[in-house]
Amino acid sequence: MFDKQPREGSDRYATASSDESAPSTSEESEEANDGNGDSEDNGGDEDGRRSTEPPSKPSSTHRDRKAARDADPDVRSVDSDRPSSQRDEGQEKQEEGEEPTDPDSAPIVGPRPADATGDRADPAERVRDTSSRSVEEIEANLNAADIDVDVDPDAALAGSSVEESAADEPSRGLFDDLLSGEPIFQNKDVLRPSYTPRTLPHREDQINNTATILVAALRGETPSNILIYGKTGTGKTASAKYVSQELESTSQKYDVPCTVEYINCEVTDTQYRVLARLANAFIEQNREFIDDRLDTLASLEADVRKGEGSLEDTEFDSVSEVTERIEELEADRDSFEPAPMTGWPTDRVYSTFFEAVEYRERVVVIMLDEIDKLVEKSGDDTLYNLSRMNTGLDTSRVSIMGISNDLKFTDFLDPRVKSSLGEEEIVFPPYDANQLRDILAHRSDLAFEDGALTEDVLPLCAAFAAQEHGDARRALDLLRTAGELAERGGANGVAESHVRRAQEKIELDRVVEVVRTLPTQSKLVLYAIVSLEHNGVHNITTGEAYNIYRRLCTEIDADVLTQRRVTDLISELDMLGIVNAVVVSKGRYGRTKEISLSVPTDKTENVLLNDSRLADLREVDPLVQSRFDGED
């Protein structure tokens, strides 16, 4: 028998000798075992000694109970009945998770591992069995075990605050960095073609002329038909929309029924679609008018029946007349059947439109933007029917305002249509560079934040656009694209370099749009030139291009045009800036055109092959025959 030496740094493990230990009563033993969850008599010994065979892997609950017993003097008194050596060495071995060794061996000195893994446990965890203990008991056990649990409250609060802040802070997503910079735009929409400004610089004369013609509508008269001409970006549509908005707002002020309906004929390009769009627009207006009228009459009927209203100063002599009028309006509303966009005969669609317009008195102005596209696609039947409507209308009046980029489109109209449609003509000339700068200055004040543009941005945009026949739309697109490039690059403002990059981008986009809208035969000629370029042939002659063109037509079963007609198509491509065709002399072989692409080859090829008719050429590699200088 020997006394166990206290461990360094703590008197917790100091154990009294056997002669100093007093046997505990059975009542004390039961109290010590109460709440432990396991019987301490693992070996079934008669004297109540605990077996020294340690568990293979002590659980955290077991460790907690064991730590609590070490700190509780009542529990230590139960173990004092055992021989000192057995209690010290056996229990020490069991706590260490090792097989017990010879009792005569020296006791293990050192920190006690928390579990079988050897990790050091938090001292507070050793006494955290609160299943049957009060807070006071746990605190007493902590004090008895001499465990230092002092914690700096400021540090604890600071750590908690950091953890909560990290948990509350949302993670940065894909768009967070993109939104972190200073904004460049204030309202980008004012630079788009769909925006109608309140003032249109350098278009005062054209606006006044248009208003002078349409003022007849405010007097209940039929305005003359108007044709507006001008190149792209000269302010035709913006001016016409501005006058139309002013006309409708003034008609409401003077309680004169007047309606303007706008149709883009580049999108709605057939007679059926135009008539169906117009019919449904006026059917919707009629239903809104009927609903407002029904609300008024229903309120009047209810007030009269309750004795709170009177029929004086109304068109009715009795409540029954009000009721009859309500029933008539409900029947009218139900009779309006919207026209489907396909499926009806054209004459039925026209009749539906005619009846919808005639339902109530008003003056109607039909604005047909890109009117030349409608004539090109469907002929002049639509214009003929619309221009003759007034001969059959009794209560309403219709006026047509046509807008066109083509000054000569009326040459293809029926003389009767031409005479009735072109009663008034207004021409919009191109803008010069100074006028474009004024337009850009006015829009940029609304579009950009203060100081977002350097001084040379607006003059450069105006100069580029002036080269394109004074196209204000091009200038606005250029300014908007330059701003977008600056914004995407994280710049604080728009500089000259952004304008030049925008010019290159827009030019490429323009080429794509021009190539996409070419007729099929022109696309075949262009694809022949692209194929020759791919095969390393430069300065292509007309004859070489025509030979490849014929093979391509055979592949997709298209009609083969004559070489003279193909030469004309090449000239058209030259005018569009897609190819460069120069007439050169071949001496005694005569003259021919040498053709080269003016646009990116790969980009042009992709646009061409996206056409459904040319898609089959993707797998075709036309052979390039030997070149003969005499071909033309």
ZATILUM-223382 format. One record per residue (C-alpha): residue in one letter; x, y, z. Coordinates in pm, whole numbers, plus 50000, padded with zeros to 5 digits. Layout:
BEGIN
 aa     x     y     z
  A     X     Y     Z
...
This chain:
BEGIN
 aa     x     y     z
  M 50000 50000 50000
  F 50122 50345 49919
  D 49988 50693 49913
  K 49940 50842 49569
  Q 50143 51157 49515
  P 49952 51472 49417
  R 49991 51579 49057
  E 50176 51897 48971
  G 49965 52209 48944
  S 49652 52070 49109
  D 49550 51909 49437
  R 49252 51749 49267
  Y 49425 51415 49230
  A 49563 51402 49586
  T 49429 51080 49747
  A 49427 50999 50117
  S 49588 50679 50246
  S 49374 50385 50338
  D 49401 50449 50710
  E 49260 50803 50659
  S 48965 50682 50454
  A 48636 50624 50630
  P 48387 50370 50502
  S 48073 50525 50361
  T 47728 50416 50459
  S 47496 50246 50216
  E 47278 50556 50215
  E 47572 50770 50112
  S 47667 50518 49846
  E 47317 50523 49700
  E 47318 50902 49700
  A 47651 50907 49520
  N 47530 50659 49262
  D 47202 50842 49211
  G 47194 51007 48866
  N 47501 50828 48732
  G 47291 50625 48491
  D 47511 50310 48526
  S 47572 50076 48817
  E 47924 50114 48954
  D 47931 49743 49040
  N 48052 49632 48695
  G 48228 49326 48827
  G 47959 49199 49063
  D 48204 49200 49360
  E 48044 49132 49697
  D 48223 49419 49867
  G 48091 49668 49612
  R 48430 49741 49460
  R 48424 49875 49103
  S 48593 49661 48844
  T 48922 49792 48711
  E 48844 49674 48357
  P 48812 49998 48158
  P 48556 50044 47883
  S 48694 50006 47533
  K 48593 50365 47445
  P 48455 50584 47722
  S 48165 50803 47620
  S 48139 51173 47691
  T 47858 51104 47940
  H 48079 50862 48125
  R 48360 51117 48139
  D 48123 51382 48267
  R 48000 51161 48549
  K 48353 51060 48635
  A 48468 51422 48653
  A 48174 51507 48873
  R 48256 51222 49110
  D 48615 51339 49135
  A 48495 51683 49237
  D 48228 51552 49482
  P 48361 51451 49827
  D 48062 51222 49883
  V 48152 51023 49579
  R 48518 51003 49680
  S 48413 50863 50017
  V 48245 50569 49846
  D 48568 50471 49675
  S 48765 50502 49997
  D 48650 50150 50105
  R 48875 50000 49842
  P 49240 49932 49897
  S 49440 50236 49817
  S 49659 50075 49555
  Q 49368 49918 49372
  R 49167 50236 49383
  D 49452 50454 49270
  E 49602 50242 49001
  G 49287 50074 48871
  Q 49089 50391 48854
  E 49382 50579 48702
  K 49417 50317 48433
  Q 49049 50318 48361
  E 49048 50695 48331
  E 49344 50677 48095
  G 49155 50427 47876
  E 49439 50169 47915
  E 49463 49817 48053
  P 49554 49817 48425
  T 49914 49724 48504
  D 50089 49582 48808
  P 49960 49751 49125
  D 50319 49799 49236
  S 50398 50009 48934
  A 50433 50386 48970
  P 50119 50597 48928
  I 50068 50780 48602
  V 50152 51147 48630
  G 50037 51404 48373
  P 49726 51557 48220
  R 49427 51334 48189
  P 49305 51283 47827
  A 48948 51380 47762
  D 48863 51072 47563
  A 49011 50781 47377
  T 49146 51011 47107
  G 49376 51185 47350
  D 49235 51537 47295
  R 49228 51763 47596
  A 48870 51837 47705
  D 48727 52164 47829
  P 48727 52140 48212
  A 48374 52270 48226
  E 48263 51982 48007
  R 48370 51736 48278
  V 48101 51862 48514
  R 47819 51938 48267
  D 47588 51652 48370
  T 47287 51865 48468
  S 47027 51592 48448
  S 46982 51586 48826
  R 47190 51873 48958
  S 47101 52231 49031
  V 47306 52533 48926
  E 47431 52575 49283
  E 47554 52215 49295
  I 47740 52252 48966
  E 47905 52575 49083
  A 48002 52407 49409
  N 48157 52117 49218
  L 48351 52357 48997
  N 48488 52535 49303
  A 48568 52207 49473
  A 48755 52090 49163
  D 48947 52418 49158
  I 48876 52470 48787
  D 48958 52814 48656
  V 48660 52923 48449
  D 48722 53297 48451
  V 48626 53452 48116
  D 48684 53809 48003
  P 48328 53938 47943
  D 48445 54205 47696
  A 48632 53946 47491
  A 48333 53714 47499
  L 48100 53989 47385
  A 48343 54097 47115
  G 48376 53743 46985
  S 48001 53699 46988
  S 47957 54029 46805
  V 48204 53928 46534
  E 48036 53592 46489
  E 47690 53750 46469
  S 47816 54015 46226
  A 47970 53749 46003
  A 47650 53548 46014
  D 47429 53849 45941
  E 47643 53986 45656
  P 47510 53853 45322
  S 47760 53686 45094
  R 47864 53886 44788
  G 47700 53760 44472
  L 47771 53782 44101
  F 47629 54132 44054
  D 47760 54295 44376
  D 48093 54399 44227
  L 47921 54524 43913
  L 47698 54750 44122
  S 47975 54878 44348
  G 48106 55146 44110
  E 47975 55496 44060
  P 47682 55505 43814
  I 47736 55671 43477
  F 47380 55674 43349
  Q 47096 55867 43501
  N 46828 55754 43253
  K 46953 55542 42965
  D 46610 55520 42801
  V 46626 55878 42671
  L 46894 55761 42426
  R 46675 55489 42275
  P 46466 55529 41957
  S 46146 55454 42149
  Y 46183 55770 42359
  T 45978 56072 42250
  P 46141 56393 42380
  R 45947 56699 42484
  T 46156 56916 42255
  L 46306 56829 41917
  P 46585 57070 41822
  H 46602 57179 41458
  R 46267 57023 41369
  E 46041 57313 41464
  D 45936 57385 41105
  Q 45836 57026 41028
  I 45646 56997 41357
  N 45455 57318 41296
  N 45365 57212 40942
  T 45229 56879 41066
  A 45030 57045 41345
  T 44882 57296 41100
  I 44740 57009 40895
  L 44608 56803 41188
  V 44442 57091 41374
  A 44137 57028 41156
  A 44069 56719 41370
  L 44010 56942 41674
  R 43741 57123 41480
  G 43565 56796 41398
  E 43685 56806 41038
  T 43878 56548 40835
  P 44251 56632 40819
  S 44433 56590 40491
  N 44642 56277 40443
  I 45013 56336 40503
  L 45324 56167 40364
  I 45646 56231 40558
  Y 45977 56159 40384
  G 46333 56151 40507
  K 46636 55929 40557
  T 46683 55716 40865
  G 46750 55916 41181
  T 46617 56250 41059
  G 46349 56277 41328
  K 46044 56174 41124
  T 45889 55926 41367
  A 45983 56122 41679
  S 45829 56440 41538
  A 45512 56261 41424
  K 45467 56095 41764
  Y 45523 56424 41942
  V 45254 56597 41733
  S 45018 56302 41788
  Q 45059 56315 42165
  E 44990 56687 42163
  L 44683 56629 41945
  E 44533 56370 42180
  S 44603 56572 42495
  T 44448 56884 42340
  S 44142 56687 42226
  Q 44083 56574 42584
  K 44117 56931 42708
  Y 43849 57053 42467
  D 43641 56733 42492
  V 43678 56657 42121
  P 43699 56282 42045
  C 44022 56227 41854
  T 44237 55913 41837
  V 44580 55838 41687
  E 44676 55477 41614
  Y 45042 55396 41542
  I 45146 55089 41339
  N 45501 54991 41246
  C 45464 54838 40899
  E 45805 54676 40916
  V 45655 54445 41180
  T 45289 54448 41077
  D 45353 54412 40706
  T 45040 54255 40554
  Q 44694 54394 40482
  Y 44530 54135 40709
  R 44753 54216 41007
  V 44714 54590 40966
  L 44335 54567 40951
  A 44320 54320 41243
  R 44541 54544 41460
  L 44326 54846 41384
  A 44000 54656 41438
  N 44108 54523 41778
  A 44239 54863 41888
  F 43906 55033 41820
  I 43707 54742 41967
  E 43903 54789 42291
  Q 43835 55163 42286
  N 43464 55101 42229
  R 43445 54858 42521
  E 43614 55109 42751
  F 43371 55377 42635
  I 43073 55144 42696
  D 43197 55044 43042
  D 43232 55407 43147
  R 42885 55482 43013
  L 42736 55180 43193
  D 42886 55290 43524
  T 42733 55635 43484
  L 42387 55503 43390
  A 42385 55239 43664
  S 42464 55505 43924
  L 42192 55732 43782
  E 41935 55451 43786
  A 42015 55359 44146
  D 41996 55720 44266
  V 41660 55781 44096
  R 41508 55463 44238
  K 41621 55562 44588
  G 41484 55911 44543
  E 41829 56064 44569
  G 41860 56164 44204
  S 41668 56323 43918
  L 41637 56274 43541
  E 41630 56646 43477
  D 41894 56766 43231
  T 41933 56411 43097
  E 41823 56246 42775
  F 41583 56018 42964
  D 41224 56074 43067
  S 41186 55771 43294
  V 41387 55513 43482
  S 41269 55245 43240
  E 41443 55431 42956
  V 41764 55427 43156
  T 41727 55053 43208
  E 41664 54997 42837
  R 41972 55200 42747
  I 42182 54992 42988
  E 42063 54672 42822
  E 42142 54811 42476
  L 42495 54905 42578
  E 42555 54563 42729
  A 42440 54403 42403
  D 42672 54632 42205
  R 42967 54540 42422
  D 42901 54169 42375
  S 42865 54209 41998
  F 43224 54326 41948
  E 43427 54019 41854
  P 43804 54074 41833
  A 43962 53976 41504
  P 44214 53692 41520
  M 44555 53755 41370
  T 44490 53477 41117
  G 44197 53273 40993
  W 43933 53523 40880
  P 43871 53637 40524
  T 44023 53980 40464
  D 43685 54136 40383
  R 43547 54021 40720
  V 43841 54178 40902
  Y 43787 54501 40710
  S 43414 54501 40798
  T 43497 54447 41166
  F 43739 54740 41157
  F 43490 54960 40971
  E 43209 54889 41221
  A 43439 54950 41519
  V 43544 55290 41383
  E 43188 55387 41296
  Y 43044 55293 41638
  R 43081 55645 41778
  E 43174 55988 41651
  R 43544 56071 41644
  V 43834 56168 41421
  V 44090 55893 41365
  V 44451 55947 41252
  I 44622 55626 41139
  M 45001 55660 41150
  L 45175 55404 40925
  D 45548 55406 40998
  E 45772 55244 40732
  I 45475 55255 40495
  D 45700 55158 40204
  K 45757 54816 40368
  L 45382 54752 40360
  V 45360 54842 39991
  E 45665 54629 39911
  K 45520 54325 40089
  S 45146 54350 40021
  G 45098 54604 39745
  D 44879 54913 39774
  D 44543 54744 39849
  T 44560 54842 40216
  L 44629 55205 40135
  Y 44352 55206 39877
  N 44094 55073 40126
  L 44200 55309 40404
  S 44207 55615 40181
  R 43853 55538 40059
  M 43698 55474 40401
  N 43558 55824 40444
  T 43315 55772 40156
  G 43129 55511 40363
  L 43160 55657 40713
  D 42881 55868 40861
  T 42987 55950 41217
  S 43367 55918 41208
  R 43649 56052 40993
  V 43980 55885 40905
  S 44310 56047 40810
  I 44632 55869 40712
  M 44984 55976 40803
  G 45250 55775 40618
  I 45621 55780 40710
  S 45884 55650 40468
  N 46261 55643 40418
  D 46214 55592 40044
  L 46141 55912 39856
  K 46035 55718 39546
  F 45805 55454 39691
  T 45496 55636 39561
  D 45618 55569 39206
  F 45490 55213 39247
  L 45144 55312 39375
  D 44822 55306 39179
  P 44757 55660 39049
  R 44428 55674 39242
  V 44600 55579 39567
  K 44887 55816 39502
  S 44655 56111 39444
  S 44447 56053 39757
  L 44734 55954 39985
  G 44982 56227 39900
  E 44762 56527 39967
  E 45032 56683 40187
  E 45405 56604 40183
  I 45664 56700 40444
  V 46036 56636 40391
  F 46285 56596 40676
  P 46640 56686 40564
  P 46947 56522 40722
  Y 47110 56683 41026
  D 47453 56839 41002
  A 47726 56790 41263
  N 47637 57103 41462
  Q 47269 57007 41479
  L 47360 56656 41591
  R 47577 56803 41866
  D 47283 57009 41991
  I 47061 56699 41996
  L 47323 56498 42184
  A 47378 56778 42435
  H 47006 56795 42509
  R 46969 56419 42553
  S 47295 56372 42746
  D 47177 56612 43018
  L 46892 56371 43085
  A 47081 56046 43023
  F 47409 56084 43216
  E 47519 56187 43561
  D 47691 56524 43596
  G 48053 56512 43484
  A 48024 56166 43328
  L 48126 56284 42978
  T 48457 56430 42873
  E 48449 56735 42646
  D 48540 56551 42327
  V 48272 56279 42352
  L 47974 56467 42203
  P 48166 56628 41913
  L 48314 56291 41818
  C 47974 56118 41827
  A 47827 56396 41614
  A 48113 56374 41363
  F 48076 55997 41321
  A 47698 56026 41274
  A 47729 56316 41029
  Q 47928 56087 40802
  E 47622 55858 40793
  H 47393 56113 40619
  G 47323 56301 40943
  D 47164 56012 41130
  A 47057 56129 41478
  R 46955 55775 41572
  R 47308 55660 41493
  A 47453 55941 41706
  L 47232 55849 42002
  D 47313 55478 41966
  L 47681 55564 41953
  L 47662 55773 42270
  R 47460 55507 42454
  T 47696 55226 42348
  A 48000 55430 42454
  G 47843 55479 42796
  E 47768 55108 42828
  L 48126 55015 42737
  A 48259 55259 42997
  E 48021 55123 43258
  R 48115 54762 43189
  G 48483 54851 43209
  G 48441 55009 43552
  A 48536 55357 43428
  N 48421 55668 43611
  G 48310 55839 43290
  V 48289 55820 42912
  A 48602 55912 42716
  E 48699 55939 42351
  S 48835 55584 42351
  H 48493 55450 42448
  V 48335 55634 42154
  R 48582 55483 41909
  R 48525 55134 42044
  A 48151 55192 42023
  Q 48188 55300 41660
  E 48362 54972 41576
  K 48097 54769 41757
  I 47803 54947 41593
  E 47963 54917 41251
  L 47990 54541 41297
  D 47631 54522 41419
  R 47519 54724 41117
  V 47691 54482 40882
  V 47520 54190 41050
  E 47180 54353 41013
  V 47237 54446 40648
  V 47353 54095 40558
  R 47066 53937 40748
  T 46804 54134 40553
  L 46950 54073 40206
  P 46735 53888 39949
  T 46821 53521 39898
  Q 46989 53575 39560
  S 47210 53850 39701
  K 47303 53620 39990
  L 47405 53348 39744
  V 47626 53589 39552
  L 47783 53712 39875
  Y 47837 53355 40000
  A 48015 53274 39673
  I 48254 53563 39740
  V 48301 53449 40102
  S 48380 53094 39985
  L 48646 53219 39746
  E 48801 53431 40022
  H 48813 53122 40246
  N 49006 52939 39975
  G 49268 53211 39960
  V 49140 53383 39646
  H 49163 53761 39661
  N 49073 54027 39406
  I 48798 53797 39285
  T 48665 53849 38934
  T 48299 53854 38843
  G 48339 53531 38645
  E 48490 53346 38941
  A 48212 53460 39170
  Y 47949 53362 38912
  N 48088 53009 38874
  I 48067 52947 39250
  Y 47726 53113 39263
  R 47587 52864 39006
  R 47713 52568 39210
  L 47553 52707 39525
  C 47220 52754 39347
  T 47232 52392 39233
  E 47296 52273 39591
  I 46982 52439 39732
  D 46770 52412 39416
  A 46748 52788 39362
  D 46697 52969 39033
  V 47020 53066 38858
  L 47032 53428 38746
  T 47224 53551 38446
  Q 47577 53678 38488
  R 47463 54029 38400
  R 47206 54019 38681
  V 47467 53885 38924
  T 47692 54176 38825
  D 47410 54413 38924
  L 47375 54238 39261
  I 47748 54277 39321
  S 47711 54650 39250
  E 47432 54667 39511
  L 47655 54491 39766
  D 47922 54747 39684
  M 47679 55032 39751
  L 47590 54878 40088
  G 47958 54871 40182
  I 47970 54492 40214
  V 48211 54437 39924
  N 48451 54656 39736
  A 48412 54615 39358
  V 48656 54800 39133
  V 48646 54791 38753
  V 48989 54702 38611
  S 49112 54663 38255
  K 49249 54330 38136
  G 49388 54460 37812
  R 49270 54261 37515
  Y 49050 54054 37747
  G 48840 54358 37822
  R 48733 54496 38159
  T 48607 54318 38467
  K 48537 54384 38834
  E 48777 54280 39103
  I 48584 54208 39421
  S 48700 54191 39781
  L 48510 54169 40108
  S 48481 54484 40318
  V 48342 54300 40621
  P 48476 54024 40850
  T 48466 53693 40663
  D 48376 53461 40951
  K 48107 53692 41088
  T 47950 53731 40744
  E 47955 53357 40682
  N 47780 53284 41012
  V 47505 53536 40937
  L 47451 53390 40590
  L 47434 53030 40712
  N 47177 53126 40975
  D 46933 53175 40688
  S 46719 52861 40669
  R 46753 52843 40290
  L 47132 52859 40302
  A 47174 52632 40605
  D 47236 52325 40384
  L 47545 52495 40241
  R 47718 52446 40576
  E 47834 52102 40460
  V 47919 52215 40106
  D 48272 52307 40003
  P 48243 52441 39647
  L 48547 52375 39434
  V 48732 52679 39314
  Q 48838 52637 38953
  S 49149 52786 38808
  R 49126 53156 38755
  F 49122 53295 38405
  D 49205 53658 38369
  G 48981 53673 38064
  E 48666 53596 38267
  D 48433 53887 38332
